[in-house]
Amino acid sequence: MVRVAAKIISFAFHPLLLATYLILMLGIYFPALLMIPSQNLMLVTLIVFVFTFAFPVMYLLVYRWWSQAG
C-alpha cells in the first residue's frame, strides 16, 4: 500500500510536470501574471506540457530504443 502511494506521489510531482503545474496555477489563481485570455489557458497549458514533458519523454524512449538497437 505504501509503495503504491509512493509511486503515485512520485509520478504526480515529477520534475518534468512542474512547469505544467506552474502554468495551471498561475492561470487559475493569478491570470493577470500570464497576460493570456482565460479561454486560451488550456491551449497554453497543453503547449507547455508537450514541450516540457511529452517531447523529453519521447526523446528518452527513442534514445533507449536506439542505444539497444546498436
Secondary structure, DSSP 8 states (H G I E B T S, - for coil): -HHHHHHHHHHHT-GGGHHHHHHHHHHHH-HHHHTS-GGGHHHHHHHHHIIIIIHHHHHHHHHHHHHHH-
